[in-house]
Amino acid sequence: MIPDDDAPDDADDAPRDEATGDAPEDGSSDADSSGDGSNDAAKAESNEAADGAHADAQEPLDARMRRYAEDAVRYAHGSHNFRLDYSDRSIASVDTIANRIQQYIPRNRIAKWLRPGPTDEEIEHLCQMLGGYIGETYRRLKGGEWAMHEDSGMPGIVREGGWVFPIDKVRKRMRGSQDENLYRYFRVVLDEV
């Protein structure tokens, strides 16, 4: 998915034949062209996301969002060394993670050619995870239920007739600017709805 800050930058990490210690003859390597090994992780997550898409269609929305939130907790700890605890202050860590990821997203064709970043599917998976976490944190603090908004078709949380759309907000944050601060957003919706 997104390269870890500790990812190795040299090609010495290519797989070796256990018997001979030699690199494969076909020149294949676990590292992608950037040398940070993130491509294999991205492919694995893409496959998981594709497998998960089928399961998502059959899974109730609230169970799916809880699963995404749990995935976000594991991802934040494993890839960014943040502990998400479903507190309102943990949303600041989610915003920091979104900022880090956003730096890997190329903004134009030339940038994509020079430095490929996460795929659209990977970005969407991250939006689901981080948005699911924000939504589950909101539900734990204020209540409400996950539902599909009839007009927009987007998943959100409805509480006392008011809607909150954390996944959509994370999408805007990932594709937009740092002005789409997730912590400020969370504080506003926590006070309003």
C-alpha positions in Angstrom: 0.0 0.0 0.0 1.9 3.1 1.2 5.6 2.5 1.9 6.6 2.6 5.5 9.1 5.1 6.6 11.5 2.3 7.5 11.2 0.6 4.1 14.6 -0.4 2.6 15.8 1.6 -0.4 18.3 -0.8 -1.9 18.0 -3.8 -4.2 19.9 -6.1 -1.8 16.6 -7.2 -0.4 15.8 -9.2 -3.6 14.7 -12.8 -2.8 17.4 -15.4 -2.9 17.3 -19.1 -3.7 17.7 -20.8 -0.4 20.0 -23.4 -1.7 22.4 -21.2 -3.7 21.8 -17.7 -2.2 21.5 -16.4 -5.8 18.8 -14.0 -7.0 16.3 -15.4 -9.4 17.5 -15.7 -13.0 14.4 -13.9 -14.4 15.4 -10.7 -12.6 12.2 -10.7 -10.6 12.3 -9.1 -7.2 9.9 -8.5 -4.3 10.8 -4.8 -4.7 9.0 -2.6 -7.2 10.7 -0.2 -9.5 11.0 2.4 -6.8 13.0 -0.1 -4.7 10.9 0.3 -1.6 8.9 -3.0 -1.8 5.6 -1.2 -1.6 4.3 -2.6 -4.9 3.9 -6.2 -3.5 2.1 -5.0 -0.5 -0.1 -2.8 -2.7 -1.0 -5.9 -4.9 -1.8 -8.0 -1.9 -4.1 -5.3 -0.5 -5.7 -4.8 -3.9 -6.4 -8.6 -4.0 -7.7 -8.4 -0.4 -9.9 -5.4 -1.4 -11.3 -7.2 -4.4 -12.0 -10.3 -2.3 -13.5 -8.1 0.3 -15.7 -6.2 -2.2 -17.7 -9.5 -2.8 -18.0 -10.1 0.9 -19.0 -6.4 1.5 -22.0 -6.8 -0.7 -23.3 -9.6 1.6 -22.2 -8.1 4.9 -24.5 -5.7 6.8 -23.3 -2.1 6.7 -22.8 -1.7 10.4 -20.7 -4.9 10.6 -18.7 -3.8 7.6 -18.0 -0.4 9.1 -16.9 -2.0 12.4 -14.6 -4.2 10.5 -13.1 -1.3 8.6 -12.6 0.6 11.9 -10.8 -2.4 13.3 -8.6 -2.6 10.2 -7.8 1.1 10.6 -6.7 0.5 14.2 -4.3 -2.3 13.0 -3.1 -0.3 10.0 -2.4 2.9 12.2 -0.4 0.9 14.7 1.4 -1.3 12.2 2.2 1.3 9.5 2.3 4.6 11.4 2.9 3.6 15.0 -0.3 5.3 16.2 -2.7 3.7 18.7 -6.3 4.5 17.9 -8.5 4.2 20.9 -11.9 5.5 19.7 -11.4 8.8 21.6 -12.1 12.2 20.0 -8.4 13.0 20.3 -7.5 9.9 18.2 -9.0 11.6 15.2 -6.0 14.0 15.1 -3.9 10.9 14.5 -6.2 9.8 11.7 -5.7 13.2 10.1 -1.9 12.8 10.4 -2.2 9.4 8.7 -4.3 10.9 5.9 -1.7 13.7 5.4 1.1 11.2 5.1 -0.8 9.1 2.6 -1.8 12.3 0.6 1.8 13.0 0.1 2.2 9.8 -1.9 -0.7 10.6 -4.2 0.6 12.1 -7.5 -1.5 15.1 -8.6 -1.0 15.0 -12.4 0.0 12.7 -15.2 3.7 13.6 -15.2 3.9 13.0 -11.4 2.1 9.6 -11.8 4.6 8.6 -14.5 7.6 9.7 -12.4 6.4 8.4 -9.1 3.5 6.1 -9.1 1.5 6.3 -5.9 -1.3 4.2 -4.5 -4.0 3.1 -6.9 -7.5 4.4 -6.8 -8.6 1.1 -5.3 -6.0 1.4 -2.5 -7.0 5.0 -1.8 -10.7 4.0 -1.7 -9.9 1.2 0.7 -8.0 3.6 3.0 -11.0 6.0 2.8 -13.3 3.2 3.9 -11.0 2.2 6.8 -10.3 5.7 8.1 -13.8 6.9 7.5 -15.2 3.7 9.2 -13.0 4.5 12.2 -14.1 8.1 12.4 -17.7 6.9 12.1 -17.4 4.2 14.7 -15.7 6.7 17.1 -18.6 9.1 16.5 -21.1 6.3 17.2 -19.4 5.3 20.5 -19.4 8.9 21.7 -22.8 10.2 20.4 -24.8 7.2 19.2 -26.5 6.8 15.8 -26.6 4.0 13.2 -24.9 3.4 9.9 -27.2 3.7 6.9 -27.2 4.3 3.2 -28.4 7.8 2.4 -31.3 7.5 0.1 -30.6 10.5 -2.1 -26.8 10.3 -2.4 -26.3 6.5 -2.0 -23.4 7.2 0.4 -22.9 5.4 3.7 -23.3 7.6 6.7 -24.4 7.8 10.3 -27.9 9.0 11.0 -28.7 10.3 14.5 -31.9 12.2 15.4 -32.5 12.9 11.7 -29.0 14.4 11.2 -26.4 12.7 8.9 -22.7 12.5 9.2 -20.6 11.2 6.2 -17.1 10.4 7.5 -16.0 8.3 4.5 -16.9 11.1 2.1 -15.0 13.5 4.3 -11.9 11.3 4.2 -12.1 11.0 0.4 -12.1 14.8 0.2 -9.2 15.0 2.5 -7.2 12.4 0.5 -7.9 14.0 -2.8 -8.1 17.6 -1.7 -6.0 19.8 0.5 -5.0 20.0 4.1 -7.9 22.4 4.6 -10.1 19.3 4.9 -8.8 18.7 8.4 -10.5 15.6 9.8 -10.1 16.5 13.5 -11.7 19.9 13.0 -14.5 18.2 11.0 -15.0 15.6 13.8 -15.1 18.3 16.5 -17.8 20.2 14.5 -20.0 17.2 13.9 -19.6 16.0 17.5 -20.9 19.3 18.7 -23.7 19.7 16.1 -25.4 16.4 15.4 
